Amino acid sequence: MGTLELKNVIAQYMSKADDKVLRIVKAVFETYGQESVDYMVSDEHKKILDERLASHKMNPSAGRSWKEVEGDITANYGV
């Protein structure tokens, strides 16, 4: 069964599912999402992130505030 067929079958199940089943499925997707992130981030990127986090912990005032970042996002992307 291909991806499209699986999605259609699951959609049919979901349309008939009760609250308990929906909560279980939600938990499965959330758990899978957390695990899949680890696979998507390379060891090199994890190292860079760890270094930047350690640097920030040593000197938290050296970074930019959320307000500055948010302003840039709003200005550049209209979000």
N, CA, C and O atoms as a Tinker XYZ file with bonds, in Angstrom:
   316  protein
     1  N      0.851000   -1.167000    0.000000    73     2
     2  CA     0.000000    0.000000    0.000000    64     1     3
     3  C      0.899000    1.233000    0.000000    63     2     4     5
     4  O      1.819000    1.335000    0.812000    81     3
     5  N      0.639000    2.153000   -0.895000    73     3     6
     6  CA     1.448000    3.360000   -1.009000    64     5     7
     7  C      1.054000    4.423000    0.003000    63     6     8     9
     8  O      0.071000    4.279000    0.731000    81     7
     9  N      1.835000    5.486000    0.034000    73     7    10
    10  CA     1.620000    6.557000    0.995000    64     9    11
    11  C      0.241000    7.185000    0.855000    63    10    12    13
    12  O     -0.448000    7.399000    1.852000    81    11
    13  N     -0.159000    7.478000   -0.363000    73    11    14
    14  CA    -1.463000    8.110000   -0.580000    64    13    15
    15  C     -2.600000    7.210000   -0.102000    63    14    16    17
    16  O     -3.551000    7.676000    0.527000    81    15
    17  N     -2.493000    5.926000   -0.404000    73    15    18
    18  CA    -3.523000    4.984000    0.043000    64    17    19
    19  C     -3.567000    4.914000    1.575000    63    18    20    21
    20  O     -4.643000    4.907000    2.172000    81    19
    21  N     -2.394000    4.862000    2.197000    73    19    22
    22  CA    -2.336000    4.824000    3.656000    64    21    23
    23  C     -2.968000    6.070000    4.268000    63    22    24    25
    24  O     -3.713000    5.983000    5.244000    81    23
    25  N     -2.664000    7.226000    3.689000    73    23    26
    26  CA    -3.243000    8.469000    4.204000    64    25    27
    27  C     -4.759000    8.456000    4.091000    63    26    28    29
    28  O     -5.458000    8.902000    5.001000    81    27
    29  N     -5.263000    7.947000    2.983000    73    27    30
    30  CA    -6.716000    7.877000    2.796000    64    29    31
    31  C     -7.376000    6.925000    3.790000    63    30    32    33
    32  O     -8.427000    7.238000    4.349000    81    31
    33  N     -6.762000    5.771000    4.009000    73    31    34
    34  CA    -7.297000    4.803000    4.968000    64    33    35
    35  C     -7.290000    5.399000    6.378000    63    34    36    37
    36  O     -8.267000    5.288000    7.118000    81    35
    37  N     -6.166000    6.035000    6.733000    73    35    38
    38  CA    -6.073000    6.645000    8.063000    64    37    39
    39  C     -7.095000    7.761000    8.211000    63    38    40    41
    40  O     -7.703000    7.899000    9.273000    81    39
    41  N     -7.293000    8.555000    7.177000    73    39    42
    42  CA    -8.287000    9.633000    7.223000    64    41    43
    43  C     -9.685000    9.061000    7.458000    63    42    44    45
    44  O    -10.480000    9.649000    8.191000    81    43
    45  N     -9.981000    7.938000    6.851000    73    43    46
    46  CA   -11.291000    7.298000    7.062000    64    45    47
    47  C    -11.425000    6.849000    8.522000    63    46    48    49
    48  O    -12.465000    7.051000    9.149000    81    47
    49  N    -10.366000    6.241000    9.048000    73    47    50
    50  CA   -10.395000    5.828000   10.455000    64    49    51
    51  C    -10.568000    7.041000   11.375000    63    50    52    53
    52  O    -11.349000    7.000000   12.325000    81    51
    53  N     -9.848000    8.095000   11.091000    73    51    54
    54  CA    -9.886000    9.282000   11.937000    64    53    55
    55  C    -11.269000    9.938000   11.938000    63    54    56    57
    56  O    -11.704000   10.486000   12.951000    81    55
    57  N    -11.949000    9.878000   10.803000    73    55    58
    58  CA   -13.275000   10.496000   10.736000    64    57    59
    59  C    -14.286000    9.766000   11.623000    63    58    60    61
    60  O    -15.317000   10.331000   11.986000    81    59
    61  N    -13.987000    8.503000   11.972000    73    59    62
    62  CA   -14.899000    7.709000   12.803000    64    61    63
    63  C    -14.373000    7.507000   14.229000    63    62    64    65
    64  O    -15.050000    6.906000   15.064000    81    63
    65  N    -13.177000    8.005000   14.500000    73    63    66
    66  CA   -12.528000    7.735000   15.789000    64    65    67
    67  C    -13.160000    8.538000   16.918000    63    66    68    69
    68  O    -13.630000    9.659000   16.727000    81    67
    69  N    -13.157000    7.929000   18.097000    73    67    70
    70  CA   -13.637000    8.641000   19.281000    64    69    71
    71  C    -12.477000    9.413000   19.907000    63    70    72    73
    72  O    -11.346000    9.349000   19.426000    81    71
    73  N    -12.769000   10.140000   20.979000    73    71    74
    74  CA   -11.788000   10.994000   21.628000    64    73    75
    75  C    -10.567000   10.213000   22.103000    63    74    76    77
    76  O     -9.439000   10.688000   21.969000    81    75
    77  N    -10.778000    9.027000   22.654000    73    75    78
    78  CA    -9.676000    8.220000   23.170000    64    77    79
    79  C     -8.694000    7.856000   22.057000    63    78    80    81
    80  O     -7.482000    7.991000   22.227000    81    79
    81  N     -9.209000    7.402000   20.933000    73    79    82
    82  CA    -8.348000    7.020000   19.808000    64    81    83
    83  C     -7.611000    8.238000   19.276000    63    82    84    85
    84  O     -6.423000    8.154000   18.962000    81    83
    85  N     -8.296000    9.363000   19.173000    73    83    86
    86  CA    -7.659000   10.580000   18.669000    64    85    87
    87  C     -6.504000   11.014000   19.571000    63    86    88    89
    88  O     -5.466000   11.457000   19.080000    81    87
    89  N     -6.681000   10.889000   20.874000    73    87    90
    90  CA    -5.610000   11.248000   21.806000    64    89    91
    91  C     -4.410000   10.308000   21.671000    63    90    92    93
    92  O     -3.260000   10.736000   21.765000    81    91
    93  N     -4.692000    9.033000   21.451000    73    91    94
    94  CA    -3.614000    8.057000   21.261000    64    93    95
    95  C     -2.839000    8.376000   19.990000    63    94    96    97
    96  O     -1.608000    8.389000   19.993000    81    95
    97  N     -3.554000    8.631000   18.915000    73    95    98
    98  CA    -2.911000    8.939000   17.631000    64    97    99
    99  C     -2.095000   10.227000   17.751000    63    98   100   101
   100  O     -0.980000   10.310000   17.236000    81    99
   101  N     -2.650000   11.218000   18.424000    73    99   102
   102  CA    -1.934000   12.477000   18.642000    64   101   103
   103  C     -0.627000   12.226000   19.375000    63   102   104   105
   104  O      0.415000   12.760000   18.993000    81   103
   105  N     -0.677000   11.410000   20.432000    73   103   106
   106  CA     0.523000   11.095000   21.203000    64   105   107
   107  C      1.561000   10.372000   20.345000    63   106   108   109
   108  O      2.759000   10.630000   20.466000    81   107
   109  N      1.107000    9.477000   19.487000    73   107   110
   110  CA     2.021000    8.752000   18.598000    64   109   111
   111  C      2.728000    9.735000   17.673000    63   110   112   113
   112  O      3.947000    9.674000   17.512000    81   111
   113  N      1.964000   10.643000   17.066000    73   111   114
   114  CA     2.569000   11.608000   16.151000    64   113   115
   115  C      3.533000   12.545000   16.876000    63   114   116   117
   116  O      4.592000   12.874000   16.341000    81   115
   117  N      3.183000   12.975000   18.076000    73   115   118
   118  CA     4.068000   13.857000   18.830000    64   117   119
   119  C      5.357000   13.148000   19.206000    63   118   120   121
   120  O      6.436000   13.736000   19.130000    81   119
   121  N      5.255000   11.905000   19.607000    73   119   122
   122  CA     6.437000   11.135000   19.964000    64   121   123
   123  C      7.302000   10.892000   18.740000    63   122   124   125
   124  O      8.524000   11.026000   18.804000    81   123
   125  N      6.680000   10.539000   17.637000    73   123   126
   126  CA     7.428000   10.308000   16.398000    64   125   127
   127  C      8.120000   11.592000   15.965000    63   126   128   129
   128  O      9.272000   11.563000   15.533000    81   127
   129  N      7.423000   12.714000   16.078000    73   127   130
   130  CA     8.001000   13.992000   15.686000    64   129   131
   131  C      9.242000   14.330000   16.472000    63   130   132   133
   132  O     10.210000   14.848000   15.914000    81   131
   133  N      9.232000   14.043000   17.771000    73   131   134
   134  CA    10.393000   14.331000   18.608000    64   133   135
   135  C     11.560000   13.431000   18.237000    63   134   136   137
   136  O     12.703000   13.885000   18.196000    81   135
   137  N     11.288000   12.178000   17.970000    73   135   138
   138  CA    12.359000   11.254000   17.607000    64   137   139
   139  C     12.918000   11.570000   16.231000    63   138   140   141
   140  O     14.123000   11.463000   16.003000    81   139
   141  N     12.036000   11.963000   15.307000    73   139   142
   142  CA    12.503000   12.201000   13.941000    64   141   143
   143  C     13.396000   13.424000   13.848000    63   142   144   145
   144  O     14.239000   13.498000   12.954000    81   143
   145  N     13.234000   14.391000   14.750000    73   143   146
   146  CA    14.089000   15.573000   14.740000    64   145   147
   147  C     15.534000   15.164000   14.967000    63   146   148   149
   148  O     16.435000   15.712000   14.331000    81   147
   149  N     15.772000   14.215000   15.857000    73   147   150
   150  CA    17.126000   13.752000   16.115000    64   149   151
   151  C     17.779000   13.184000   14.858000    63   150   152   153
   152  O     18.986000   13.327000   14.663000    81   151
   153  N     16.995000   12.551000   14.021000    73   151   154
   154  CA    17.537000   11.966000   12.811000    64   153   155
   155  C     17.799000   13.024000   11.745000    63   154   156   157
   156  O     18.633000   12.822000   10.862000    81   155
   157  N     17.096000   14.145000   11.819000    73   155   158
   158  CA    17.235000   15.164000   10.798000    64   157   159
   159  C     18.411000   16.095000   11.082000    63   158   160   161
   160  O     18.895000   16.757000   10.163000    81   159
   161  N     18.876000   16.163000   12.302000    73   159   162
   162  CA    19.979000   17.045000   12.659000    64   161   163
   163  C     21.269000   16.227000   12.651000    63   162   164   165
   164  O     21.408000   15.242000   13.375000    81   163
   165  N     22.198000   16.662000   11.817000    73   163   166
   166  CA    23.459000   15.929000   11.706000    64   165   167
   167  C     24.295000   16.106000   12.974000    63   166   168   169
   168  O     24.057000   17.020000   13.763000    81   167
   169  N     25.263000   15.233000   13.157000    73   167   170
   170  CA    26.162000   15.335000   14.304000    64   169   171
   171  C     26.915000   16.663000   14.278000    63   170   172   173
   172  O     27.163000   17.270000   15.320000    81   171
   173  N     27.273000   17.103000   13.077000    73   171   174
   174  CA    27.982000   18.382000   12.945000    64   173   175
   175  C     27.109000   19.545000   13.426000    63   174   176   177
   176  O     27.579000   20.428000   14.143000    81   175
   177  N     25.830000   19.534000   13.025000    73   175   178
   178  CA    24.931000   20.596000   13.455000    64   177   179
   179  C     24.648000   20.521000   14.958000    63   178   180   181
   180  O     24.533000   21.553000   15.620000    81   179
   181  N     24.536000   19.305000   15.495000    73   179   182
   182  CA    24.344000   19.163000   16.936000    64   181   183
   183  C     25.529000   19.765000   17.687000    63   182   184   185
   184  O     25.349000   20.423000   18.711000    81   183
   185  N     26.746000   19.537000   17.174000    73   183   186
   186  CA    27.942000   20.082000   17.801000    64   185   187
   187  C     27.909000   21.606000   17.786000    63   186   188   189
   188  O     28.216000   22.248000   18.791000    81   187
   189  N     27.537000   22.182000   16.647000    73   187   190
   190  CA    27.445000   23.641000   16.531000    64   189   191
   191  C     26.414000   24.185000   17.505000    63   190   192   193
   192  O     26.665000   25.177000   18.189000    81   191
   193  N     25.254000   23.540000   17.571000    73   191   194
   194  CA    24.206000   23.988000   18.495000    64   193   195
   195  C     24.661000   23.887000   19.944000    63   194   196   197
   196  O     24.405000   24.789000   20.741000    81   195
   197  N     25.330000   22.802000   20.286000    73   195   198
   198  CA    25.841000   22.641000   21.648000    64   197   199
   199  C     26.858000   23.728000   21.994000    63   198   200   201
   200  O     26.846000   24.268000   23.100000    81   199
   201  N     27.743000   24.048000   21.036000    73   199   202
   202  CA    28.736000   25.096000   21.262000    64   201   203
   203  C     28.066000   26.457000   21.460000    63   202   204   205
   204  O     28.453000   27.226000   22.340000    81   203
   205  N     27.068000   26.742000   20.641000    73   203   206
   206  CA    26.378000   28.031000   20.757000    64   205   207
   207  C     25.587000   28.124000   22.060000    63   206   208   209
   208  O     25.518000   29.189000   22.674000    81   207
   209  N     24.997000   27.019000   22.475000    73   207   210
   210  CA    24.268000   27.009000   23.733000    64   209   211
   211  C     25.228000   27.237000   24.905000    63   210   212   213
   212  O     24.923000   28.003000   25.819000    81   211
   213  N     26.375000   26.580000   24.875000    73   211   214
   214  CA    27.373000   26.755000   25.934000    64   213   215
   215  C     27.867000   28.199000   25.957000    63   214   216   217
   216  O     28.034000   28.780000   27.030000    81   215
   217  N     28.099000   28.779000   24.789000    73   215   218
   218  CA    28.536000   30.164000   24.697000    64   217   219
   219  C     27.486000   31.106000   25.266000    63   218   220   221
   220  O     27.812000   32.054000   25.981000    81   219
   221  N     26.237000   30.843000   24.949000    73   219   222
   222  CA    25.151000   31.679000   25.463000    64   221   223
   223  C     25.051000   31.574000   26.987000    63   222   224   225
   224  O     24.815000   32.569000   27.673000    81   223
   225  N     25.231000   30.375000   27.498000    73   223   226
   226  CA    25.160000   30.195000   28.952000    64   225   227
   227  C     26.291000   30.943000   29.656000    63   226   228   229
   228  O     26.117000   31.422000   30.776000    81   227
   229  N     27.453000   31.042000   29.000000    73   227   230
   230  CA    28.593000   31.750000   29.579000    64   229   231
   231  C     28.377000   33.262000   29.552000    63   230   232   233
   232  O     28.810000   33.971000   30.461000    81   231
   233  N     27.700000   33.760000   28.496000    73   231   234
   234  CA    27.520000   35.201000   28.335000    64   233   235
   235  C     26.158000   35.475000   27.693000    63   234   236   237
   236  O     26.088000   35.806000   26.510000    81   235
   237  N     25.086000   35.341000   28.461000    73   235   238
   238  CA    23.740000   35.470000   27.893000    64   237   239
   239  C     23.438000   36.845000   27.304000    63   238   240   241
   240  O     22.580000   36.955000   26.428000    81   239
   241  N     24.107000   37.875000   27.751000    73   239   242
   242  CA    23.814000   39.214000   27.240000    64   241   243
   243  C     24.449000   39.475000   25.877000    63   242   244   245
   244  O     24.174000   40.503000   25.259000    81   243
   245  N     25.295000   38.561000   25.399000    73   243   246
   246  CA    25.963000   38.752000   24.112000    64   245   247
   247  C     25.027000   38.516000   22.926000    63   246   248   249
   248  O     25.292000   38.996000   21.824000    81   247
   249  N     23.949000   37.790000   23.140000    73   247   250
   250  CA    23.021000   37.492000   22.053000    64   249   251
   251  C     21.999000   38.600000   21.856000    63   250   252   253
   252  O     22.045000   39.636000   22.520000    81   251
   253  N     21.089000   38.367000   20.943000    73   251   254
   254  CA    20.027000   39.322000   20.674000    64   253   255
   255  C     18.792000   38.935000   21.468000    63   254   256   257
   256  O     18.555000   37.756000   21.733000    81   255
   257  N     18.016000   39.927000   21.841000    73   255   258
   258  CA    16.786000   39.653000   22.576000    64   257   259
   259  C     15.725000   39.125000   21.622000    63   258   260   261
   260  O     15.810000   39.308000   20.408000    81   259
   261  N     14.718000   38.462000   22.200000    73   259   262
   262  CA    13.618000   37.965000   21.387000    64   261   263
   263  C     12.916000   39.118000   20.678000    63   262   264   265
   264  O     12.494000   38.970000   19.531000    81   263
   265  N     12.787000   40.258000   21.339000    73   263   266
   266  CA    12.125000   41.422000   20.734000    64   265   267
   267  C     12.861000   41.870000   19.473000    63   266   268   269
   268  O     12.224000   42.238000   18.486000    81   267
   269  N     14.200000   41.844000   19.495000    73   267   270
   270  CA    14.974000   42.208000   18.303000    64   269   271
   271  C     14.747000   41.204000   17.171000    63   270   272   273
   272  O     14.532000   41.583000   16.020000    81   271
   273  N     14.798000   39.939000   17.517000    73   271   274
   274  CA    14.588000   38.889000   16.513000    64   273   275
   275  C     13.171000   38.979000   15.953000    63   274   276   277
   276  O     12.963000   38.906000   14.742000    81   275
   277  N     12.207000   39.138000   16.845000    73   275   278
   278  CA    10.809000   39.239000   16.432000    64   277   279
   279  C     10.608000   40.433000   15.498000    63   278   280   281
   280  O      9.886000   40.334000   14.506000    81   279
   281  N     11.244000   41.555000   15.814000    73   279   282
   282  CA    11.152000   42.736000   14.959000    64   281   283
   283  C     11.703000   42.477000   13.570000    63   282   284   285
   284  O     11.111000   42.896000   12.576000    81   283
   285  N     12.841000   41.786000   13.496000    73   283   286
   286  CA    13.426000   41.445000   12.196000    64   285   287
   287  C     12.515000   40.515000   11.400000    63   286   288   289
   288  O     12.342000   40.692000   10.194000    81   287
   289  N     11.941000   39.536000   12.068000    73   287   290
   290  CA    11.043000   38.594000   11.390000    64   289   291
   291  C      9.844000   39.336000   10.842000    63   290   292   293
   292  O      9.434000   39.119000    9.702000    81   291
   293  N      9.280000   40.217000   11.663000    73   291   294
   294  CA     8.114000   40.992000   11.229000    64   293   295
   295  C      8.467000   41.893000   10.056000    63   294   296   297
   296  O      7.713000   41.984000    9.087000    81   295
   297  N      9.610000   42.556000   10.142000    73   295   298
   298  CA    10.041000   43.468000    9.078000    64   297   299
   299  C     10.353000   42.727000    7.784000    63   298   300   301
   300  O     10.007000   43.190000    6.698000    81   299
   301  N     11.000000   41.591000    7.901000    73   299   302
   302  CA    11.436000   40.865000    6.693000    64   301   303
   303  C     10.383000   39.959000    6.083000    63   302   304   305
   304  O     10.360000   39.751000    4.870000    81   303
   305  N      9.510000   39.420000    6.928000    73   303   306
   306  CA     8.562000   38.429000    6.433000    64   305   307
   307  C      7.116000   38.777000    6.666000    63   306   308   309
   308  O      6.225000   38.051000    6.224000    81   307
   309  N      6.864000   39.871000    7.349000    73   307   310
   310  CA     5.490000   40.297000    7.600000    64   309   311
   311  C      4.714000   39.363000    8.514000    63   310   312   313
   312  O      3.484000   39.331000    8.484000    81   311
   313  N      5.435000   38.611000    9.319000    73   311   314
   314  CA     4.779000   37.657000   10.217000    64   313   315
   315  C      4.592000   38.279000   11.583000    63   314   316
   316  O      4.056000   37.637000   12.486000    81   315
